[in-house]
């Protein structure tokens, strides 16, 4: 008999037949069953950087966070820019992944922005094309990529960053940077390339997705582009939605690209999520070694982990206070990314949404430990994740 303390949040999707499993859970609390999450922006680091993360550790961390499908970014070694190079990644995924993993193909060879990658060869095996970690600096190269992606029926997924505007910056060019003598990254380095690319989308008719937006200007530009009928979607991350540069500390766990911006940027992102301008919440889960993240704000590597904390953080700091409806968050984590990237929703997870605890990186499954949420109190613990009928995560207490 099914545990009476179970509720389903499934957005009209088919409810899983999980009664036999969940009925065995302790009856002294309420459980919530959610559809498996989809993250279109993760770094699993293999091949090439297994000291940071492996397919096995990364996908198990995803499962612990309630994710059943992720899209793996291509800044690897070798970069998946040819049939041969993509095959290396595909073999690792087939061998070690415990959830569904969809690789990206690079836009340009080696992500160097000089020559188009073998897009046609990879098209049927990748979820889209991206040079994530590097912006495509040449408008001509981006137009050529868009034209080819349009012909192949694939998404261009853009890391938007104008290198000429960076000027050695490494955190947001705001109050914290000025007060502590840090070099800042201006907002235009992000929204400028977005504006450029959207002109090219209008010209080519390409399907276009913007990675990890962080500025209020980016929200407004994309909002207007959608009103104009352009085929554009975008994502932002939990850290951009819940933190601003007043939260920064002198530690590498607060360093990522793009950086955490100002309060008004955070507020614009939340508004954009609520009004549908922002389609998806993606973590940009980017593990590094402790040594790489232990050099302070200036010298640490860019990137933080986030796959195990994403839903608890968003639920605690956006849903519970009433800033964003639960339905909006769940769509941004499931239906919207699945539809845009052609991913079949598969699996579910069981949550104790009222379980409160402090984020402790020592408990993480990922090999990375650098998170800006360390020490913060959150609600929501994923107790079990099931993919294709197989339990891929279960809390020890169960």
FENCOR-V325044 format. One record per residue. N is the residue number from 1. SS is DSSP state (~ for helix, > for strand, _ for the rest). Layout:
BEGIN
N&SS + N&SS
END
This chain:
BEGIN
1&_ + 2&_ + 3&_ + 4&_ + 5&_ + 6&> + 7&> + 8&> + 9&> + 10&_ + 11&_ + 12&_ + 13&_ + 14&_ + 15&_ + 16&_ + 17&_ + 18&_ + 19&~ + 20&~ + 21&~ + 22&~ + 23&_ + 24&_ + 25&_ + 26&_ + 27&_ + 28&_ + 29&_ + 30&_ + 31&> + 32&> + 33&> + 34&> + 35&> + 36&_ + 37&> + 38&> + 39&> + 40&> + 41&> + 42&> + 43&> + 44&_ + 45&_ + 46&_ + 47&_ + 48&_ + 49&_ + 50&_ + 51&_ + 52&_ + 53&_ + 54&_ + 55&~ + 56&~ + 57&~ + 58&~ + 59&~ + 60&~ + 61&~ + 62&~ + 63&~ + 64&~ + 65&_ + 66&_ + 67&> + 68&> + 69&> + 70&> + 71&> + 72&> + 73&_ + 74&_ + 75&_ + 76&_ + 77&_ + 78&_ + 79&_ + 80&_ + 81&_ + 82&_ + 83&~ + 84&~ + 85&~ + 86&~ + 87&~ + 88&~ + 89&~ + 90&~ + 91&~ + 92&~ + 93&~ + 94&~ + 95&~ + 96&~ + 97&_ + 98&_ + 99&_ + 100&> + 101&> + 102&> + 103&> + 104&_ + 105&> + 106&_ + 107&_ + 108&> + 109&~ + 110&~ + 111&~ + 112&_ + 113&_ + 114&_ + 115&_ + 116&> + 117&_ + 118&_ + 119&~ + 120&~ + 121&~ + 122&~ + 123&~ + 124&~ + 125&~ + 126&_ + 127&_ + 128&_ + 129&> + 130&_ + 131&_ + 132&_ + 133&_ + 134&_ + 135&_ + 136&_ + 137&_ + 138&_ + 139&~ + 140&~ + 141&~ + 142&~ + 143&~ + 144&~ + 145&~ + 146&~ + 147&~ + 148&~ + 149&~ + 150&~ + 151&~ + 152&~ + 153&_ + 154&_ + 155&_ + 156&> + 157&> + 158&> + 159&_ + 160&_ + 161&_ + 162&_ + 163&~ + 164&~ + 165&~ + 166&_ + 167&_ + 168&_ + 169&_ + 170&_ + 171&> + 172&> + 173&_ + 174&_ + 175&~ + 176&~ + 177&~ + 178&~ + 179&~ + 180&~ + 181&_ + 182&_ + 183&_ + 184&> + 185&> + 186&_ + 187&_ + 188&~ + 189&~ + 190&~ + 191&~ + 192&~ + 193&~ + 194&~ + 195&~ + 196&~ + 197&~ + 198&~ + 199&~ + 200&~ + 201&~ + 202&~ + 203&~ + 204&~ + 205&_ + 206&_ + 207&_ + 208&> + 209&> + 210&> + 211&_ + 212&_ + 213&_ + 214&_ + 215&_ + 216&~ + 217&~ + 218&~ + 219&~ + 220&~ + 221&~ + 222&~ + 223&~ + 224&~ + 225&~ + 226&~ + 227&~ + 228&_ + 229&_ + 230&_ + 231&_ + 232&> + 233&> + 234&> + 235&> + 236&> + 237&_ + 238&~ + 239&~ + 240&~ + 241&~ + 242&~ + 243&_ + 244&_ + 245&~ + 246&~ + 247&~ + 248&_ + 249&_ + 250&_ + 251&_ + 252&~ + 253&~ + 254&~ + 255&_ + 256&_ + 257&_ + 258&_ + 259&_ + 260&_ + 261&_ + 262&_ + 263&~ + 264&~ + 265&~ + 266&~ + 267&~ + 268&~ + 269&~ + 270&~ + 271&~ + 272&~ + 273&~ + 274&~ + 275&~ + 276&_ + 277&_ + 278&_ + 279&_ + 280&> + 281&> + 282&_ + 283&_ + 284&_ + 285&> + 286&> + 287&_ + 288&_ + 289&_ + 290&~ + 291&~ + 292&~ + 293&~ + 294&_ + 295&_ + 296&~ + 297&~ + 298&~ + 299&~ + 300&_ + 301&_ + 302&_ + 303&_ + 304&_ + 305&_ + 306&_ + 307&_ + 308&_ + 309&_ + 310&~ + 311&~ + 312&~ + 313&~ + 314&~ + 315&~ + 316&~ + 317&~ + 318&~ + 319&~ + 320&_ + 321&_ + 322&_ + 323&_ + 324&_ + 325&_ + 326&~ + 327&~ + 328&~ + 329&~ + 330&~ + 331&~ + 332&~ + 333&~ + 334&_ + 335&~ + 336&~ + 337&~ + 338&~ + 339&~ + 340&~ + 341&~ + 342&_ + 343&_ + 344&_ + 345&_ + 346&_ + 347&_ + 348&> + 349&> + 350&> + 351&> + 352&> + 353&> + 354&> + 355&> + 356&> + 357&> + 358&> + 359&_ + 360&_ + 361&~ + 362&~ + 363&~ + 364&_ + 365&_ + 366&_ + 367&_ + 368&_ + 369&_ + 370&_ + 371&_ + 372&_ + 373&_ + 374&_ + 375&_ + 376&_ + 377&> + 378&> + 379&> + 380&> + 381&> + 382&> + 383&> + 384&> + 385&> + 386&> + 387&> + 388&_ + 389&_ + 390&> + 391&> + 392&> + 393&> + 394&> + 395&_ + 396&_ + 397&_ + 398&_
END
